[in-house]
Amino acid sequence: MELQTLTYIVVGFTFALYIGIAVWARAGSTKEFYVAGGGIHPIANGMATGADWMSAASFISMAGLIGFSYQGYGGSVFLLGWTGGYVLLAMLLAPYLRKGGKFTVPEFIGDRYYSKTARIVAVVCLIIASITYVIGQMKGIGVAFSRFLETSYEIGLTAGMVIVFIYAVLGGMKGITYTQIAQYVVLIFAYTIPAIFISMNLTGNPIPQLGLGGTLADGTYLLDKLDQVVTELGFSEYTTSTRGTTLNMFMYTLSLMIGTAGLPHVIMRFFTVPTVKDARRSAGWALIFIAILYTTAPAVAGMARLNLMNTLEPAPGEHLVYDERPQWFKNWEVTGLLEFEDKNSDGKIQYSANKDTNEMVKIDNDILVLANPEIAQLPNWVIALVAAGGLAAALSTAAGLLLAIASAISHDLMKGIFTPNISERKELNASRIAMAATIGLAGYLGFNPPDFAAGTVALAFGLAASSLFPALMLGIFYKRMNTAGAVAGMLSGIGVTLFYVFQHKGIMFVKGTEYLGDMSPNWFMGIEPNAFGAVGALVNLIVALIVCKVTPPPPKEVLEFVDFIRSPGAAATASEH
């Protein structure tokens, strides 16, 4: 069966599955819409969390960043930051927040800091970070559709928005949870099966993680060969190159770690299990499910980079003739994500680190994983599966983010602040309207993507790190923290981070604006905007502690609430949903 037909069948089947699950698991109450009724099994919730967590940035873009933009070793910031951050979330936040028994992160902050103002500020921070994050998912949806369904980027993105609208608006957290379980199965098979095939082809080892450190047919170690190939073309050595200074690498990793622990759409997943113990168990299962993909990503990046460069330069000094380029090259040229310019008019493709002579004028990072099976000449069913996996990854996280934003608007602003007497049915309808409006806004921003998916997502992590994470941590582990300190901290943290990003890289949501570009000599201590969330978090922490010390302490009932969520043996109260 030809690739196009097979792709339509595989992707169409997965979409039908998602919509069918949403209809079956339709939310009938606000509790089902926000936290899936609070009765999800830990293993199922761990799988759904894995899908929610492994977004288009993880599936589509991360290997491309490791393979190209961050040159191998430099890409370790994503592996360490995102994985380490999840451990931080599982150990230091999730169980305590679950015991607090709230629907949303802003609701917890509002109750802990006994303030509607704190809740509103948390909503604003949540929306800013989540909207930035969802752009990356929309970019991933558009990239996947534009290639494998042979449509324009805009049509592909529109189709993705419709699918998300149907199952997210209809099912809420309940529908999203069960849909994400199916999406995890799809995306993990789609990611690992091509990696197994390619590892076998290159090294004879079916385990990609081991194949990356294995030898090729000529006895050369794969990484040694990759170092040789990239350095001959003028690139930095793959296994040693870094992203700027050591300080920048450290701050980038830290920003991703604490940003992970502050992301509201992931934290909300731990409100869906019955007990605090189940929250801990589901966190452990989620880490296992996440590790399967994250330990595979470096192998996918290295092997895909080697295959691509061997295609463009079959032998040292021998270049691919443009008119004889393979079909996968032609396919991606149609999307505009791969571009060639014959600068010396010799009809051959020169690829090098020299911008003046490099004729591959555009290789979008986000195509590497999706093009990888085609470059390696794998069977059509594998290529079709990868298309379905990429869409599953983008759709799963987009749905979780959209729910977080909609919940903040309907539950925290309307129910919690402006219309506290609203009925449950009206609140549920308001949630669906808010989600529909959010999908429209996210789609608009997706039509005007500022940069590659993982780069945009990294900025979102920085915004979450600089605003929500310190407020949550201090709220749990520092009883003296009060309203004034929390509000001042959140505003100063996200404010300084946004200022730094706008100052160095322009207005992020204007089409064509380059805000994630080359290293800038004017950066503060060499720290790039994507890594500045850690500095923002430090500012947040310092300001919060200073303001806290010069303002009145929290009331007695708040101190008792902190003692309750921090005491494992304390009995649950009626407020625990």
N, C-alpha and C positions, 0 to 999 in steps of 0.2 A: 504494500500500500504506500502511495506517495506521502511525503512528509506533511504537506499542507492538510490533506484529508485526515491523516492520523492525528495531527495536532488539534484540529477542530473537534474530533471525537473525544480525545482525552480531556481537553480543557472543558468542553461542553459537559462531559459527564461529571467532572468535579464541581462545576458551577451548579448543575442540577442537584447534586448531593448537598451542597451548602444551603441552597434555597429550601430543599425538602426538609432538612434538619431545622431550619428557622421556623418553618410552618408547624412542624411537630412540637417544637419547644417554645412556642410563642408565649411571651410574658403576659400574665394576666393581672399582675399587681406591681406596685412600685418596688416591693422587695425583690420580686423576680427580675424586674427590669434593671435594678441597680446591682444586686448581689446574687442573682440567680437563685433566690430563695434561701441562700445560706446552707444548702445541703449537698454540695458537690463533693464527691469522694476525693481524697488526697491525691491518688494516682491520676485520676481524670483531671483534676485541677492542675497537677504538675505538668501534664501534657499540654493542657490549654495555655498554661503560663509559658511553656516553651515556645508555642506558636506565637503567642502574643509578644514574646520577647524577641524572637528571631525574625526580624522584619526584613523588608527589602534591603536595608543596609547590611544585614548579616548575610542573607542569601545571595543577593545580586551584587552588592557593591564591595563588601569587605575583602573578598579575595582579589578583586581588581585593585583595591588600594594597596594591599600587601604586595601584589605582583608588579604594579606600575608606580603609582604616586609615591608610596612610602618605601619602595625598593626593598621588600623583604623584611629585614630586621627592623626597620623603622615602623613597619606595620604592626609590630608586637604591642604597640600601645592599645590597639583595639582589642586584641585577645586578652591582654592582662586587665585592661580597664573594665571592659564589659563583663568578663567572667568574674573578676575579683569584686566588682561592684555588686554582683548578684549575691555573692557570699555575704557581703556586708549587709545587704538588704535582708537576707534570710536570717542572719544571726542577731542583728541589732535593731531592726525595725518591725518586720512583719508580725512576729508573735505579739508584740506589745500593742501594735495598732489593731490587730484582730481582737485583742482582749478589750480594747476601748469600745468595740461594738458599734462603730459608726459606718455609714454608707460610703462616705467619700473622705479624701484627704483634707479638703477645706473644712468639712464638718468636724473632723478631729481637732484641727488647729483652732477653730472657733470655740469649741468646748474647752480645750486645754488652756487656752488663753482668755477664756471667759469674755469674749469680745466679738461683736459683729464686724467691727473694723478689721480685725485680724483675719476673719473668715473671708471678707471681701478681698483683701490684699492677697490672700492665698489663692482665691479664684483667679485673680488677674495674673498672678505668676504662673498658675497652672495653664491658663489659656495661651499665654505667650509661648511657653515651652512646648506645649502640645501642638499648637498650630505649626511651629517651626519643625517639629518632628514629623508631622503628617505630610509636609511637603515632600520629604524624602520618600515616603511610601507612594505618593502619587507619581513621583518621577519613576519609581520602580515599575508601577503598573503600566505607565505609558511606554516605557522601554520594552517590557516583555510583550505587550500587545503589538507594538509597532513592527516587531520583527516576525514573531511566530504566527500571527494572524494576518500579516501583510496588510496592515492598515496604517494610517498616519498616527503619529503620536497622540494627536488630539482625539481622534476617534477611539483609540485604545483606552485613553484615560476616561473618556465619557462612559464607555462600556463598564469599566471597573467601578466607577461611581454608582452606576445603576445597580450592580450586583451588591455592593456594600449597603446601599440604601435599602434594598429589599430585606436582607437578612439581619442587618443591624437595627434598623428602625422597627422592624416587626418583632424581633425576638429579644431585644435588649441584651442584658448580660447573660440571661439564661440561654437564649439562642446563640449568642456569640460564643459562649463557653463550649457548647457541644459542637458548634461549627469549627472552632479552633482545634478541637481534638482531631477531627477529620483532616483539617489543614496541616496539622503537625505530621500526620502519617504521610500525607502527600509530599510535603516539602522535604522531609528527612530522607525518604526514598529517592526523591529527585536529586538531592544533593550528593548522597553517598554512592549511588549506583554508578554514575559516570566517573566518580573518583576511583572506584574500584577497577573499572574497565581500564582507565588511563594508567593507573599504577601498575596493573598487570602488563600493559603494552610496553611501558617504559622500563620497568625494573623487574617484572616477573613476580612481584609481591602483591597479593590481593588486598593488603591492608595499607591504605594510603598513608597513614601516620608513620608506618615503618618504611614504606616505599620512598618517602621524601628523603630519608637518610640512607637509602639503598644505592645500588650501583646499576648503571646502564649496561647494555649488551657488551660494550667494549671494556667493561671493568671500571670505568670512571664513575666516581660518586656523582649522583645527580646534582647536588648542590655545587660541587666543584665545577661541573660542566656548565652550570648556569652562571656561576661567577665568571668563568672564562668567556662565555658568549657575550654577556652584558658589558664586560670591561673592554672587549675588542671593539664594541660599537660606541664606546665613549661614556657608558653609564657607570654609576658607582657600583662597587662590588655588592652583590645582592645580599650576602650574609653579614655584612658589617655596616652598611650605610645607615645613618640615623636621620631623624626628622629634626634638623636644627641642632641646638645645643642639648647637652644632657639635662639641663634644667627644664628645657621645653618638653623633652620626652617625659620627664617625671611629672610635670604639671599637667600634661595632656592625659597621662594615665590616671592621675589622681582625679582630674575633672570628670573623666568618663566613669570612674568608680563611684564617686559620691553622687554624680548625676544619675547613675543607674538606681541608686538607693533612694533617690528623690522623685523618680518618675511616677506620677499618679496612676497611670493606666496599668502599671505592673503591680503597684501596691494594692489596687482595688481587687486584684485576683485573690488576695489572701482574706478578703472579707466574705468570700463565697463558700468557705468550708465551715463545718458545724462548730468546731472547737479550736482553741488555741493550739492544742496538741496536733490537730490536723493541719493547722497552718504551718507548723514546723515540718511535718511529714511531707506535705505537698511541696515545700521549698526544697527539701532534699531530692524528691523525685524530679522536680523541674531542673535542678542542677545536672542531674544525670542526663536528662533528655537534651538539655542545651549543650552539654559537653560533647555529645556525639557529633554535632555540626562544627563546634568551635575547634575541636582537635583535628578535624578534617580540613578546615579552611586553609592552613598554611600549605598543605600538600596540593590542594587545588590551585592555589596561587602560583606556587613554584612550577608545577608541571604544566599549567596552562601558559605561563610566560615562556617556558622553554619550547613548547610546541609551536607557539605563535612565531617566535623568532626563528625557529628552524624552518618554518614555512616561508617566511619572508626572505631568509637567506639560507638556502639548502646546503651550501658549503661555504667556507671562508672565502670572502671576496666574490662570491657568486650571488647575484641578486635575482629575485623572482621577476619574470617578464610580466608586465601588467596585463597584456592581452591573454596570458595563460593563467591568470589568477584563478584560484578555486572558487567553487560556487558559494561557499560560505562568505567569502570576501564580497562577492557581488550582492548577496542578500543583505548584508549589513550596510553596504554603500547606499542602498535604497532608503534606509532609515535616516541617513544623514549623520549617524553616530560613528561612521568610519569614513575617512576622506583621504584621497591620494592626490598629490599634485606633482606632475612630472617636471621638476624644476630644470633639469638639464636636457630634457627632450630626447632621452635615450630609450624610452619605452620600458625601463626597468624601475623596480621599486627600491630606492635606497632608504634604509631605516637606521637612524643613528641618534645620538644625543645632541648632535650639532644642529641647532635650529635653522641655520642657513642652508644646510644641505639635506636635512631630513625631509623626505617626501611623503611620509605618513603624517600629514599635517593634523590629523585628528584620529585618536583611538580613545573613545569614551571608556573610562574605567568600568562603567556599569555593564558593558557588553561581554566582559571576559568570561564570567561564569556561564552566561547564556550561549555564548559562541563556542565555549570549550568543547562540547561533544561534537560539534560540526568540524572544528579544526582537527580533532582527533579521529574523525571519520567513524564515529560510533553509529550503531543502528538507529534508524528513524524513530523507533519507539522510545529510545533513550532521550533523543532530542525533544520529542513531544512531552515526555515526562518532566524534563527540565523546565519547559515552558509552563506547565501546570504548577510546578513547585515554586517558580519565581512569583507567579500570580498569587498562589496561596500564602506565601510569606508576606507579600505586600498587603493583601487584603486582610489578613488576620490582625496585623498590628494597626492598620488603618482603622479597623472596626473598634479595637480597644481604645485607641486615642479619641476617636469620635465620641464614644460612650463617656469617656472621662470628661470631655468638654461639655457634652450635653447635660451630664449629671451636675456639673458645677453650675450650669446656668439654671436648670430647672429645680434641683434640690437645694443647692446652697444659696443661690440668689433669690429665686422666687419663694420656695417653701421656707427657707431659713431666714430670709431678711425682709423681702418686700410684701409677700402675700402668705403669711404663716397659717392662715385658716383655709387655704386652698384644699379642695377635696382630693382624695387619692386618685380618682379617675381623671380629674383635671390636671393633676400633677403628671400623671402618666402620659396624657396627651401632650402636655407642654414639653415633656422630655423628648417625645418623638418629633415634635415640631422643631425643637432646638437642635436635635441631631440632623434633621433634614437640612436646616439652614447651615449647620456646620459643614455638612458634606458639600453644599454649594460653595462655601467659602474655601474649603480645602481644595475643591476642584479648580477654582479660579487660580489659586496659588500654584497648583500643580501644572496648570497651563503656562505658568510663568516661572519655571524652576530656576533658582539662582545658580545651582551647581550640581555636582554629582550627589547621589543619594546619601552615602555614608558621611560625606563632609557636612551636609545640611543637618543630618541627625546628630553629628558630634557637637554642633553648635547648640542644639536643643538640650543635650545632656549638660552642657555648660550652664545654660539658663536654669535648669532644674537644680544643679549643684549649688549655684549661687543664691538661690532663693528658698526652696522648700526643704532641702536636706538639713541645713543647720536648725531651722525652726522645729523640725520633727525630732532631731536628735536631742536638742536642748529641752524640748518639751517632755521627753521621756526620762532623760538622765540628769536634768538639773532642775530641782524642784523650785528654786528661787526665781527662775525665768518667768517674767511677767508679760503683760500685753504690750507695754511700751517698748520693751526690749525686742520682742519678736517682730513687731511691725516695723520698727526702725531697722532691724537687721535685714528683713526680707526686702524692703525698699532699697536700702543701700547696696545690698549684694547684687540684685538683678539690675539696679540702676547703673552701677559701675561697669558691669559686664556688657550691658547694651551699649553704653557710651563707648567702651573700648572697641566693640565690633563695628559700630557705625563710624567711629573716628578713623579706623584703619581700612575698612573694606566697603564703605559706602552703605547705601540703604538696601537692606538685604532682599526686599521683596519686589524690587524693580527689575523687570526682565532685562537680561544682558549685563546687569551689574556684577562685577567680579569681586566677590568679598571673601573668597577662599583661595586666593591665588598664591603666588610665589612668596618665598621668605622675604620679609621686609626688614631693612636695617633700623627702622624707626620703632620697632616693637619694644615694649617695656621689658627689659632684661632678656630680650630674645624670645619672649613668650607669645605665640601666635594667638589670634582671636579664638580659635577652636579650643585652646587649652586654658583660656583665661577664666573659665568657670571656677577653677580651684582658687584663684586669687579672689574672685568675687565671693566665694564661700568664706574665705578668711576675713574679708572685710565685713561680711555679714556677722560672723562670729564675734569679732572684736566690737563692732558697734552695738550688737545685742547685749553683750556682757557689760559694756560701759553704761548704757542707758538703763539696764536692769539694776545696776548698783545704786543709781541716784534716783530711782523711782520706787513707789511702795511695792511690797511683796504681794504675791497672789493670795487670795482668800483661803480660808481653811478647807473648804470643800474641794478646791482645786488640788491642794496638797494631798488630800485623801484620795482623789481620783488618780493622781500619779502613783501613790502607794499601791493602789489597787491593780493598775495595769503592770506594775513592776513586780508583783508578788505572784509567783507561779501557783502557789497553793490557795490563793484567795478565791472565794466562791464567786461565780458569775452573778451579776445582778440582772434585774429585769431589763436594763438598758442594752444588754448584750444580745444582738439580733441573732 
